[in-house]
């Protein structure tokens, strides 16, 4: 699909409208928020010494999104979000090339983002839940394969590929509907994977040994991927713009913006569950210091510090007493075995969910 020349005759109304500033503002606002969230995610993981593949995959997704934001800024400087007949003719080849680069980077971001969410869920599973594991691996691999094929088809629909953005080159091109239809199929698969990754954790968390409250919280946090599915559905409504030969720079604006929004939502919703560590450390702990505690120890700075210290000592006391009980039972068992009179079996059952699971 090569870029057409500007139409002859007078330009239509609103011919000089430019949506570039809006696109740049949206992308960089999202990028700033995404940088903060991913930085907090890494801080939370480092606190519990639990950096994993999912964190680095999400970091890769963030880098791709920043690269997309840079391309959006460059595209705007070229006039790439105007009507095509208002773009400076000398800029048309570069505008077309950047347009296709944005499509490719967007597809890459879906691959790494969904893989990050998948690995996050795999960390919660541990060594159990066989069919759920296979489902996640199939989703990750299928997303990788289909999006990679979509990228390839995007650039081979014309031979040579540079004919996509250089109108003066003679080339043999497919009907643009072929690639648009496949892109629609891939987008549907991406959306379906978002739904699967959001719903599947319910079947896992319901079998883990944790309180109902924690189970519900984690189900909600891991289910935030449904927001990405909603963005994917909206984006699918704009995929028809890929067939727009007459005004592709203007018509693909919504597709570019919603593709970025989908990546942004994947980054945010996929990074919220690991932030539970920070919530538990800095927010939930502060709720232990309620009005009654402040009244007991005084309302000034010294009282606040004393209340916080007592809350911390309470947690430490609980942990110590638990360790002490296990230690006493273990020593008692050893004494019985030495005397040869042990006729009882002492079993210590420890029903805990690992910190990796609770912090997701």
URQUIHU-V867985 format. One record per residue. N is the residue number from 1. RES is the residue in three letters. PSI is psi in whole degrees, 0 to 359 (* if undefined). NEAR is the number of other ideal C-beta (glycine too) atoms within 10 Angstrom. Layout:
# URQUIHU-V867985
n,res,psi,near
N,RES,PSI,NEAR
N,RES,PSI,NEAR
This chain:
# URQUIHU-V867985
n,res,psi,near
1,UNK,96,22
2,UNK,157,20
3,UNK,131,22
4,UNK,161,14
5,UNK,159,12
6,UNK,147,15
7,UNK,148,14
8,UNK,164,6
9,UNK,185,6
10,UNK,148,6
11,UNK,147,12
12,UNK,169,9
13,UNK,151,6
14,UNK,25,8
15,UNK,333,13
16,UNK,9,10
17,UNK,141,11
18,UNK,120,16
19,UNK,14,19
20,UNK,316,19
21,UNK,321,10
22,UNK,317,13
23,UNK,316,21
24,UNK,315,18
25,UNK,316,12
26,UNK,312,18
27,UNK,314,25
28,UNK,330,15
29,UNK,316,12
30,UNK,320,21
31,UNK,319,21
32,UNK,315,11
33,UNK,317,13
34,UNK,320,23
35,UNK,316,14
36,UNK,314,12
37,UNK,316,20
38,UNK,324,22
39,UNK,317,13
40,UNK,323,16
41,UNK,313,25
42,UNK,322,16
43,UNK,317,13
44,UNK,318,24
45,UNK,319,19
46,UNK,325,12
47,UNK,320,12
48,UNK,12,14
49,UNK,56,7
50,UNK,35,17
51,UNK,136,14
52,UNK,183,15
53,UNK,324,14
54,UNK,324,24
55,UNK,318,22
56,UNK,328,14
57,UNK,320,22
58,UNK,325,27
59,UNK,320,19
60,UNK,320,17
61,UNK,320,28
62,UNK,316,25
63,UNK,320,13
64,UNK,319,21
65,UNK,322,26
66,UNK,319,15
67,UNK,319,16
68,UNK,321,25
69,UNK,322,21
70,UNK,317,14
71,UNK,322,19
72,UNK,317,25
73,UNK,316,14
74,UNK,317,16
75,UNK,320,24
76,UNK,322,21
77,UNK,335,11
78,UNK,354,19
79,UNK,24,19
80,UNK,0,31
81,UNK,20,25
82,UNK,175,23
83,UNK,143,22
84,UNK,331,23
85,UNK,355,18
86,UNK,354,17
87,UNK,138,22
88,UNK,124,11
89,UNK,323,11
90,UNK,338,8
91,UNK,348,16
92,UNK,315,23
93,UNK,317,18
94,UNK,322,17
95,UNK,315,22
96,UNK,319,24
97,UNK,316,19
98,UNK,324,20
99,UNK,315,21
100,UNK,327,16
101,UNK,321,18
102,UNK,319,22
103,UNK,316,19
104,UNK,314,16
105,UNK,325,19
106,UNK,318,23
107,UNK,321,24
108,UNK,319,19
109,UNK,327,26
110,UNK,321,28
111,UNK,307,22
112,UNK,323,23
113,UNK,314,30
114,UNK,326,28
115,UNK,322,23
116,UNK,316,25
117,UNK,319,31
118,UNK,314,26
119,UNK,326,19
120,UNK,315,25
121,UNK,322,25
122,UNK,327,19
123,UNK,326,19
124,UNK,326,22
125,UNK,323,19
126,UNK,226,12
127,UNK,13,6
128,UNK,191,10
129,UNK,68,19
130,UNK,308,9
131,UNK,328,9
132,UNK,322,18
133,UNK,314,17
134,UNK,321,10
135,UNK,316,17
136,UNK,317,26
137,UNK,319,12
138,UNK,318,13
139,UNK,316,23
140,UNK,311,21
141,UNK,317,12
142,UNK,319,15
143,UNK,318,25
144,UNK,312,16
145,UNK,309,13
146,UNK,318,21
147,UNK,326,23
148,UNK,317,14
149,UNK,321,13
150,UNK,320,21
151,UNK,315,19
152,UNK,313,11
153,UNK,328,15
154,UNK,322,21
155,UNK,348,16
156,UNK,5,13
157,UNK,344,21
158,UNK,143,21
159,UNK,109,10
160,UNK,161,13
161,UNK,327,16
162,UNK,348,14
163,UNK,344,20
164,UNK,328,23
165,UNK,359,22
166,UNK,103,18
167,UNK,342,15
168,UNK,6,8
169,UNK,132,14
170,UNK,130,6
171,UNK,161,15
172,UNK,118,9
173,UNK,149,14
174,UNK,166,13
175,UNK,124,11
176,UNK,341,16
177,UNK,333,11
178,UNK,308,13
179,UNK,324,21
180,UNK,320,18
181,UNK,318,14
182,UNK,322,17
183,UNK,323,21
184,UNK,317,14
185,UNK,315,13
186,UNK,320,22
187,UNK,322,24
188,UNK,319,15
189,UNK,318,19
190,UNK,317,27
191,UNK,318,20
192,UNK,320,15
193,UNK,321,25
194,UNK,317,29
195,UNK,315,15
196,UNK,313,17
197,UNK,339,28
198,UNK,326,21
199,UNK,325,14
200,UNK,321,23
201,UNK,335,25
202,UNK,319,13
203,UNK,342,12
204,UNK,308,22
205,UNK,332,24
206,UNK,345,11
207,UNK,357,11
208,UNK,152,18
209,UNK,89,9
210,UNK,167,17
211,UNK,159,9
212,UNK,322,8
213,UNK,311,8
214,UNK,324,15
215,UNK,316,17
216,UNK,319,12
217,UNK,314,18
218,UNK,324,24
219,UNK,318,16
220,UNK,315,12
221,UNK,314,18
222,UNK,341,25
223,UNK,1,19
224,UNK,346,18
225,UNK,344,27
226,UNK,333,14
227,UNK,322,17
228,UNK,324,30
229,UNK,322,20
230,UNK,316,15
231,UNK,321,20
232,UNK,321,25
233,UNK,316,15
234,UNK,317,15
235,UNK,322,22
236,UNK,330,17
237,UNK,343,11
238,UNK,2,18
239,UNK,339,20
240,UNK,340,14
241,UNK,344,17
242,UNK,340,21
243,UNK,0,16
244,UNK,105,17
245,UNK,328,12
246,UNK,326,11
247,UNK,56,16
248,UNK,326,23
249,UNK,324,27
250,UNK,318,21
251,UNK,331,18
252,UNK,5,21
253,UNK,308,19
254,UNK,323,15
255,UNK,316,24
256,UNK,316,27
257,UNK,317,21
258,UNK,332,20
259,UNK,317,25
260,UNK,321,25
261,UNK,321,20
262,UNK,316,27
263,UNK,317,28
264,UNK,315,26
265,UNK,322,23
266,UNK,317,30
267,UNK,313,30
268,UNK,306,18
269,UNK,329,23
270,UNK,347,29
271,UNK,348,28
272,UNK,315,18
273,UNK,315,26
274,UNK,340,27
275,UNK,353,18
276,UNK,331,19
277,UNK,314,22
278,UNK,322,16
279,UNK,313,14
280,UNK,325,13
281,UNK,318,14
282,UNK,332,9
283,UNK,304,10
284,UNK,322,11
285,UNK,325,14
286,UNK,335,11
287,UNK,344,8
288,UNK,335,14
289,UNK,77,17
290,UNK,184,12
291,UNK,319,8
292,UNK,319,9
293,UNK,319,16
294,UNK,320,15
295,UNK,324,11
296,UNK,319,12
297,UNK,2,18
298,UNK,155,13
299,UNK,354,11
300,UNK,184,10
301,UNK,320,8
302,UNK,322,10
303,UNK,320,16
304,UNK,316,15
305,UNK,320,12
306,UNK,319,17
307,UNK,317,21
308,UNK,322,16
309,UNK,318,11
310,UNK,321,14
311,UNK,320,17
312,UNK,319,12
313,UNK,325,11
314,UNK,317,11
315,UNK,317,11
316,UNK,321,10
317,UNK,318,10
318,UNK,316,10
319,UNK,320,10
320,UNK,318,11
321,UNK,322,10
322,UNK,318,12
323,UNK,321,10
324,UNK,318,10
325,UNK,314,11
326,UNK,322,12
327,UNK,316,10
328,UNK,316,10
329,UNK,322,13
330,UNK,317,11
331,UNK,320,10
332,UNK,320,13
333,UNK,320,16
334,UNK,318,11
335,UNK,318,10
336,UNK,320,14
337,UNK,324,10
338,UNK,321,9
339,UNK,350,8
340,UNK,12,6
341,UNK,19,9
342,UNK,113,14
343,UNK,15,5
344,UNK,153,9
345,UNK,117,6
346,UNK,120,10
347,UNK,128,7
348,UNK,114,9
349,UNK,125,4
350,UNK,100,6
351,UNK,92,6
352,UNK,153,10
353,UNK,133,17
354,UNK,155,12
355,UNK,329,11
356,UNK,323,14
357,UNK,316,19
358,UNK,325,18
359,UNK,356,24
360,UNK,*,23
